[in-house]
Amino acid sequence: MPLTKLIIVGGFLGAGKTTAILALARHLTAAGKKVGIVTNDQGSRLVDTEYLHSQGFPVLEVTGGCFCCNFDQFAEKLSQLQALDFPDYILAEPVGSCTDLIATLMKPLKKHHSAQVALAPLSVVVDPKRLSRFIRDQDNLFPNEVNYLFAKQLEEADLIILNKTDLMEEQDIDVMQAFLQDRYRGIEVLPLSARTGTGLFNWIGQLTSLAPSVSAAPSVPDSSSLVIDYDTYARAEAALGWLNTTANLTVRPPMISCSLCASGVDEQENPIPFSVPAGEVQPADGNDLLLALLETIRQQLADRHQEIAHLKAYLVAGSDWCKISCVSLFDPVEFDHRMSIGFRAATLVLNVRAAADPEDLRLICESAICLHAGQAQADVDTLVTEAFRPSYPQPVHRMA
């Protein structure tokens, strides 16, 4: 039986990894291949998992730490996907603050699980706006350790995927591609627009052949493990506060004010006001709610000069949903998908990664959710929040 091909797609927070993985999954499925996906986060309640599920793909997640620090759990998820429907390809998205994947993930997989999966080259997706600030040394709202982490992710790539080229001028693509090729010599740099599909076939061609007779992924280069200072790496991760929140929203029926007689008191002298339902529950606009929510969170962080690494939210009501994100204080809030109709009951998932204290993030985000739900005449039920800083990275394996 042919091996499942494992395609690992890394990169910094907000680079567009999930959109790129979705583009890969759709293309491979259209070519008649079975695809499974494994997502990853330091916490739980992930926007990306919910989003990819909504697209019809089998998705499992490794939570509570990166793939490297939960290696056995990651291997188990691979086995579970294979047991479900033996996919031709498994696409894996590591945490956006993770690096050192060659030593802690890919080499251990080749040593301990070569009979289970064949590895494709390691792809690292990069956002051009963050890269531009990195080139100009203008990412000053992040501490230097975060820029160190960003550089290390690029350094260990087999393929650097310059994403979001649909938002760039042709000359800017050329400048960034030249910078990456000069700084990271020997690493293939591939321009891509995951949203439009431009450059996708070239990337897939570098990863694997789609020919039905081919049963093995291309051999992965014997890349050297990074020389990395784990104390600096740990400070980079701890510089970011992480928040994952879920909530159920239920729109209230419109109310009209009335009055009720107090017992034994003439109602004309002492009416007691109250409200009663005035009719059918009117749906709320989920798109407006999410846009206002993220704009409020972004403005609160901007007022504190606390940079955003990634801010994203997902709202689902039955089969209808919307997804929205922001990747920097300097970038706009953008929709990946809009709801087609309003909602009466919906589930909200919010993920924030920012250079902020986790408890500040909790206060900002929970207050913003209650504010904008209230403006939409919706009650907030079962609000659950995780807010924390990642702990010191302790990979299960590290093969230098």
N, C-alpha and C positions, 0 to 999 in steps of 0.2 A: 504494500500500500504506500502511495507517495506521502512524503512528509508534509505536514502543514508548514507553510511559509510564514515566518514571523517578521512583520515590518514594524520597527520601532521608530516613532516620530517624536523627537524631543524638540526643545526650544523654550525660550523664556516666556513667562506669563504674558498673554495678550498677543502672541505672535500669529495666531490663527491656526494653531495645531488641529483643533477640533474640526474646523471648516475644511482644512486640508485632508484630514482623515476621512471625513464624509465624502469629499470629492473622489478620493481613492476608492472608497467602499462602493460608491455608485458605479464608477467605471468598471471595477472588477466584477461587480454583479451583472452589469450589462454584457460583459464578456462571458457570462455563464459560470462564474466562479461563486462558491459559497464563502461568505465573509463573516467573521466574528470580531468583536472589539473588546478591548480591556482598557478601562479608564483608571485614573489614579489620583489620589488627593491625600493631603495631610489630615483631613477630617472626613466627614460624610456629608450627605445631602448635596449632591453635585448637579449643577445646571447641565454640564456636558453629558452626563449619563442620561438624564431625562430627555435631553434634546436628541441624542442619538437613538434612544429607544423610540422616540416619536417618528423617526425616519424608517422604522421597520427592521432594524438590525439587532441581532442578539448581542447584548452588552452586559458584561460583568465588570465589577469595580474592585480595586484594591484600595482600601481606605486606612486611615490612621498612620500614614507614613508612605514614603516613596517605595517604588518597586525594589530598590536596592536593600532597604531596611526591612522589607517584607517579602524577601525572595521566595520563601516557601509558599506563602499565600499567592504570589504571582504565578508560580509554577502550578499550583492547584487550580487557579482560574483557567490557565491554558488547558489543563486536563478536563475541566468541566465543559469548556466550549467544545473540545474535541468529542467528548461523550455525548453532547447534545445533538450535534449534526456534522461532525467531522469536517470543519471548514477547510477550504483550500488555502485561505489566508486568515491570519489573525493580525489585526492592527492594534498596536499598543501605544498609548499616550502617557508618558511619564509626567510626574508633577513638574510644573513650569519653573520651579526653583531648584531642580535637580540637575546634577552634572556627575562626571566620573562614571558614565554608563558603560564604557568599554570594560573597565576593571571590575565593576561591581554587578553588572547585569549580563553583558554579552559574552564575556569570557566564561563566567560560571555556567551560562546556558549551554555554550558549546561543550564544556567539560562534562556537565551532569545531565544534560537533556538533549544531546545530539540525536538520540533515537526518537525524540518527540517532535522537535521543530527544526527547520532549516532557517538560518538567519539571513535576512536581506541586509544590505548596507545601512548603517545608522544615518538617518536623516535628521537634520536640525533646522527647524523653521525659524526665520528671523523676520521681524517687523521692520520695514524700511524707515519709519519715523524714529523708532528707538535706535536703530542703527545709525541714522543721521546724527542724532544727539550724541551717541557714543563716539562717532568719528570726530565731532567737533568738541568733545569733552564738555558737553553742556547738560548732562544728566545730573545736575548738582543737587536735586532734591532727594536723590538716592545716595546713601553712603558709598564710599569707594568699594567696599566689599561686594556690593551688588553688581557693580560694573565688572569686578573681578570674576564673579560667577558667570555673568553674561559672556565674557570673553572666553572662559573655559568651556562653555557649552559649544561655542563655535570651533574651538581648537580641536575638539575630539571628533568632529563630524566626519563621516565618509562623504556625505552630500550636504551642502548648505543650500537650503531652499529659500530664496529671496522672495517672500510672499507679498501679496497685495499690490502687484505691479499695475493693476487696473487703476490705482490711485496715483500713479507716478507718471512723470514725463519720461520720454525715451532716453534723453540725455542723463537723467538722474539714475535710471536703471543701469546705464553703462558705467557711470561713476562709481556706484556702489558695488557693482559686480567686479570692477577693476580693483577696488579697495580690498574686497574680500579675497580675491585671487592672489593679490600681492601679499597680504598679511598672512593668509592661511594657505601657503603654497602646497600644491599637490592635492588639494580638496576641490572637487567639482562644485561649481556654483551654478545653480539652476534657477532662473527667474520663473515665477509662478503667480498666477491669479487663481487662488482656490475657488473664488466666487464665480468667475467666468469660465474657468477651465483652461485658460491660455497657459501653455507650458506643461499641462498635466501629463500628456502622452509622453513627453520627453522624460519626465520624472519617473513614470511607470516603467519606461524602457530601461532606465538605470537600475531600477529595483529588481525587476524580474521579467522574464519573457511570458507573454500571454498565450504562446502556442500551446494547444492542448496536449501535445506529446511531451512537453517539457515538465518533468516532475520535481526538479530541484531548483531552488533559488540560486542565484549567482553566488560564487564563493565570496565571503566577507573578507576584506583585507585584514591581515594580521596587524591591526592597528596597535600602536603602543598605548599602554595605559597612561593617563595623565600624570604629570608631576603636579600635585595639588596640595595646598596647605589646608588641611581640614579645619583648623581653627578659623581661618579666614572664611572658608566655605560656610561653616556653622554660623559665624557672625552675619554673613549675607542673608541666610535664611531667617535668622532671628530678627533681622532689621525690619521684616515685614510682619504686620499683623494680619491674621487670617480670620475671616468670618464666613460661616455658612448658616443660613437661616431658612426655615420653611414656615409657611403659615397657610391656613385655610381662610379664604375670604368668602363671605356670604352677604349678598346685597339685601338690604332691608326693604320692606314694602314702604311706599310713601305713606305719610301719616297726616292726619288732620287734627287740629286742637279742638277739644270740647270742654265741658265742665260738668262736674258731678256734685249733687247736693251733699253737703255734710249732714250726717244724721242729726235730725232735730233742729237744723238751722235752715232758715229760708234761703233758697238758692240765689235769690236776687241780692241778698246781703253778703253771702259768703260762698261764692262759687269756688270749687277746687278744680284747677285745670288738669287735663290729662289728654292723651293722644290715642287715636284708634287708627287701624289700617284704613287707607283710603282707596285701595284697589290692588290691582295686579302688580307684582314686583317688576320694575323696569330694569332691563339689563344695563350694566355699567360698561364703559369703554375701557377695555384692558390695555389698549395701546397707549391711551392718554395717561392711565394710571402708572404704567411702567416708565414712560418717558419722564413724567414729573418726579417719580421716585428716584430715578438715577440722577436726574439733574440736581435734586436737593442734596443727595449724598455727595455728589461731586463738588457742589458749591461749599458744603460744610468742610470737606477736606481741603479745598482750595483756600478757604479762609484761615486754615491752620497751617498752610504750606506743607501739606502731607501728600506726597506723590502717590498716584494710583499705579499699581502694576497691572491689575485687571479688576474690573467691576462689571458684573453680568447678572442678568435676571431672566427668569423663565416663568411664564404664567400659562397654565393649562386648564381648560374647561372642556371636559369631554374630549372630542377629537380636534377641537380648535385650540390654538396656542400662539403665543408670541415670544420672541427672544430678542434681547437687547443687550448691548455691551458698550464699554468705554475702556480704553487701554492707557490713558494718561490724562492728567489735568489739562493738557494742551490739546487734546483731541476731542472731537464731538462725540456725543452719545449717538449710537447708530443701531438701527433695527437689522437683525438677520432675518426676521420673519414677523409679520403682523397678523393679529387676529382678524378674521373676516367678519365676525359678528360680536356683539357684546356678551357679557357673562352675567349669570345670576349667582353662580358658585364656582370657585376656581381655587387652584393650589398655586402658591407662589414659592419659588426657590430663588434665593439671592446668595451670590458668592462675591466676596470682596477680598482683594489682596492689596494692601496699601502700607506705606511707611507710616503707620500710626499704631498707637497703643490699642491692643485688642478690646479693652473695656470701653475706650472711646468709640471704637467702631460699633460695638454693641449698642451704646446709647444713641449714636447718630442714626444707625440703620433701623432699630426698632421704633424710634420716635418717628422717623420718616415713613415707615410702613403704616403706623397707626394714623399719622396725619393724612396721607393720601388715600388710604382706605376710607377714612371718615369722610373725606371730600367726595368720594365716589358712593357714599351712603352704604358702605359695606362694613360688616362686623369682622373683626380679626379673631379667629379661633386657633387654638393649639399652636401658638407661636413658639418655635423651638430654635434656639441659637447656640452655635458653638463659636467661641471667640478665643483665640490662642496665638502663641508664637510657636513655630516648629522647634522641636527639640534638636539636640546635637545629632548629626547624621551618624548612624552606626550600621554600616552595611553588613549583611550576613556573610558575604564573601568579598574579598578584594584581591584580585589576581594581578599583581604588578607585572 
